Amino acid sequence: MNASEFSFKHLDAHTHTHFPAYDADRDVVIERARSEGIGMIQIGSSLKTSKDAVVLAEKNSDCMWACVGLHPIHTGDSFHDENEGVEESETFDVEEFERIAANKKVVGIGECGLDYFHLKNEEDKIVQKEVFIRHISLAHKLKKPLMIHCRDAYGDLIQILQSKKHLLNSRPGVIHFFCGTTDGARELLNLGFYFTFGGAITYPMRKGGTDYEEVIKMIPIEKIFCETDAPYVAPVPYRGKRNEPIYVLEVEKKIAEIKGVSQEGVASQVLKNAKEVFGI
């Protein structure tokens, strides 16, 4: 399909098809999504993967954009995943991230935030918080939205965002893969944030886990995005397989079911939200 033929009908707001998990068939995976009119935002998780996200977005400029940032798990001694290809922690080089964020394909700063799930020592929390605040400042300076990752840390995340409210843009950004409570979602809504949901919403509710139906019913559709977080967390009926952007259609279907609207209505609203937040 030529760029002139591409019709942008859906959006995978958070994906990682620049990761090594797709080295063997990346172009095929991207073409599957493109053939269904799916636009994709490639999300960086380190300096290298952020640069890779921008390169891939430039190569597929008809259907792709990028966000650049340092994932909280890479700010200290933490979990590393072979699908991602990041093997060491790194210091947040704000000058270098600012340089690559100047690229016209970069529509956001992140993924950044807090992740206590893989935490190995309490000192790492301090570093994560400091690096997150530096991302907030960079997003404010560049007038770009944040792409926020949070796991087992919503209390601290909300406290930081409230304390730095003066640095948040009018549309401050997106809480990616939200897995908190309805109360937490309300506090983030009050700060102006949007939310992405992925394959986990198609799974049976886990004891003690997020009640996605309750959360999604509460959040206005005008504040919702669909994502895959590919290669992770593939939705039903692909659960257990490598995820990919075309599966965002299953997420749309589930949100439509929960909201009692059509899938086309969800897809259309997501594109309106993308124009507001990312300018795409």
C-alpha positions in Angstrom: 0.0 0.0 0.0 1.4 3.4 -0.9 1.4 6.3 1.5 -1.2 8.1 -0.6 -3.5 5.1 -0.2 -3.3 4.9 3.6 -6.6 5.7 5.4 -6.1 6.4 9.1 -9.2 4.8 10.8 -7.8 3.4 14.0 -5.0 4.1 16.4 -2.7 1.9 18.5 -1.6 4.7 20.9 1.2 2.7 22.6 3.2 0.0 20.8 6.8 -1.1 20.5 7.3 -2.7 17.1 10.8 -1.2 17.0 11.8 -3.7 19.7 13.9 -6.8 18.8 10.8 -9.0 19.2 10.0 -8.0 15.6 13.4 -8.2 14.0 12.4 -11.2 12.0 9.1 -9.9 10.5 8.7 -6.2 11.4 7.7 -5.0 8.0 5.1 -7.7 7.7 3.6 -6.8 11.1 3.5 -3.2 10.2 1.8 -3.9 6.9 -0.9 -6.0 8.6 -1.8 -3.0 10.7 -1.5 -0.5 7.8 -3.8 -2.6 5.7 -6.5 -2.1 8.3 -6.0 1.6 8.5 -4.2 1.5 11.9 -2.0 4.3 12.9 0.7 3.5 15.5 2.6 5.5 18.1 6.0 3.8 18.8 7.1 4.3 22.4 10.7 4.5 23.5 11.8 3.0 26.8 15.5 4.1 26.8 17.7 6.4 24.8 18.4 3.7 22.2 14.9 2.4 21.9 13.6 6.0 21.7 16.0 6.7 18.8 14.9 3.4 17.2 11.2 4.5 17.6 11.9 7.8 15.7 13.8 6.0 12.9 10.9 3.6 12.4 8.3 6.4 12.5 10.3 8.3 9.9 10.5 5.1 7.7 6.7 4.6 8.0 5.7 8.3 8.1 2.2 7.7 6.6 1.0 5.7 9.6 3.5 6.2 12.5 4.7 8.6 15.2 6.9 8.3 18.3 7.3 9.1 21.9 10.8 9.3 23.6 11.7 8.7 27.2 13.3 6.5 29.8 11.2 3.8 31.4 11.4 3.8 35.2 12.6 0.3 35.4 15.7 1.4 33.4 16.7 4.0 35.9 18.1 1.5 38.4 19.1 -2.2 38.9 15.9 -3.8 37.7 14.1 -6.2 35.4 15.4 -6.5 31.8 13.4 -8.2 29.0 15.0 -9.8 25.9 12.0 -8.7 23.8 13.0 -5.1 24.5 16.8 -5.4 24.1 17.7 -3.0 27.0 20.3 -4.7 29.2 21.6 -1.9 31.4 20.2 0.9 33.5 21.0 4.4 32.3 21.1 8.0 33.5 18.5 10.3 32.0 20.3 12.4 29.5 17.8 15.3 29.2 19.8 17.2 26.6 19.9 14.2 24.3 16.3 13.4 24.8 15.4 17.0 24.1 17.4 16.9 20.9 15.7 13.8 19.5 12.3 15.1 20.7 12.7 18.0 18.3 12.0 15.6 15.4 8.6 16.3 13.8 7.6 12.6 14.3 7.9 12.9 18.1 4.5 13.6 19.6 5.1 12.9 23.3 7.6 12.4 26.1 7.8 8.9 27.6 7.3 6.3 28.5 8.2 7.6 31.9 6.8 7.4 35.4 7.0 5.0 38.3 7.3 1.2 38.5 7.6 -0.5 42.0 6.7 -4.0 40.8 10.3 -4.9 39.9 11.8 -2.7 42.6 14.9 -4.2 44.2 15.7 -1.5 46.8 14.0 1.5 48.3 16.7 3.9 47.0 15.5 3.2 43.5 12.2 4.9 44.3 14.1 8.2 44.9 15.8 7.9 41.5 12.6 7.0 39.7 10.8 10.0 41.2 13.6 12.4 40.3 13.8 11.1 36.7 10.0 11.3 36.3 10.0 14.9 37.5 12.7 15.7 34.9 10.4 14.2 32.2 7.6 16.4 33.4 9.8 19.5 33.1 10.9 18.4 29.6 7.3 17.9 28.4 6.4 21.3 29.8 9.3 22.9 28.0 8.6 21.3 24.7 4.8 21.6 25.0 4.4 17.8 24.4 2.1 15.4 26.3 3.5 12.8 28.7 3.2 9.1 28.0 3.1 7.8 31.6 3.8 4.3 32.9 2.7 3.4 36.4 2.8 0.0 38.2 2.1 -0.4 41.9 2.8 3.3 42.4 -0.3 5.3 41.8 -0.3 7.0 45.2 3.2 8.4 44.6 2.5 9.1 40.9 -0.6 11.2 41.7 1.2 13.0 44.5 4.0 14.0 42.2 1.6 15.1 39.4 -0.4 17.2 41.9 2.8 18.8 43.3 4.0 19.6 39.7 0.6 20.7 38.5 2.1 24.1 37.4 4.3 22.2 34.9 1.5 20.2 33.3 0.3 21.3 29.9 -3.3 22.0 29.2 -3.6 18.4 27.9 -0.9 16.9 30.1 -0.8 13.5 28.6 -1.8 9.9 28.8 -1.7 7.3 31.6 -0.7 4.2 29.6 -2.2 0.8 30.4 -4.1 2.1 33.4 -4.5 -0.5 36.1 -5.5 1.5 39.1 -8.8 2.2 40.9 -11.7 4.3 40.0 -10.7 6.8 42.7 -7.2 7.0 41.3 -8.7 7.5 37.8 -10.9 10.4 39.1 -7.9 12.1 40.6 -6.0 11.8 37.3 -9.0 13.0 35.3 -9.2 16.0 37.5 -5.6 16.8 36.5 -6.6 16.5 32.8 -5.1 13.2 31.9 -6.3 10.7 29.3 -6.0 6.9 29.6 -5.0 4.0 27.4 -6.4 0.5 27.8 -5.0 -2.7 26.2 -5.4 -6.4 26.1 -5.8 -6.9 29.8 -9.4 -5.5 29.6 -10.3 -8.7 27.6 -9.2 -11.1 30.4 -11.4 -12.4 33.2 -11.1 -10.1 36.3 -8.3 -11.1 38.5 -8.9 -11.3 42.3 -7.6 -8.1 43.8 -7.0 -6.7 40.3 -8.4 -3.7 38.5 -12.1 -3.8 37.7 -11.7 -2.6 34.1 -15.4 -2.6 33.4 -16.1 -0.3 36.3 -13.1 2.0 35.4 -13.9 2.2 31.7 -17.6 2.9 32.4 -16.6 5.8 34.7 -14.0 7.4 32.3 -15.6 9.5 29.5 -14.9 8.1 26.1 -13.5 11.6 25.3 -10.6 10.6 27.6 -9.9 7.1 26.3 -7.3 5.6 23.9 -6.8 2.0 22.8 -3.4 0.4 22.8 -1.6 -2.9 22.4 1.7 -2.4 24.3 2.9 -4.9 21.7 4.7 -7.3 22.0 3.2 -7.7 25.5 -0.3 -8.6 26.8 -2.1 -9.8 23.7 -5.9 -9.6 23.9 -8.3 -12.5 23.8 -8.4 -14.4 21.4 -4.6 -14.1 21.0 -3.7 -14.2 24.6 -0.4 -15.9 25.2 0.9 -15.0 21.7 3.2 -12.1 20.7 1.0 -9.0 20.5 1.0 -6.7 17.5 -0.8 -3.5 16.5 -3.5 -5.1 14.4 -4.9 -6.6 17.7 -5.9 -3.1 18.8 -9.1 -3.9 17.0 -10.0 -6.4 19.8 -9.4 -3.7 22.4 -11.8 -1.3 20.5 -14.4 -4.1 20.4 -14.2 -4.6 24.2 -14.4 -0.9 25.0 -17.4 -0.6 22.7 -19.0 -3.5 24.5 -18.4 -2.0 28.0 -19.5 1.5 26.8 -22.6 0.2 24.9 -21.5 2.0 21.7 -20.3 0.8 18.3 -16.7 -0.1 17.6 -16.8 2.5 14.8 -17.8 5.1 17.4 -14.9 4.1 19.7 -12.4 4.3 16.8 -13.7 7.6 15.7 -13.5 9.2 19.1 -10.0 7.8 19.7 -8.9 9.7 16.5 -10.5 12.9 17.8 -8.7 12.4 21.1 -5.4 11.8 19.3 -5.8 15.1 17.4 -6.4 16.9 20.7 -3.5 15.3 22.6 -0.9 14.4 20.0 -1.8 16.7 17.2 -2.1 13.8 14.7 
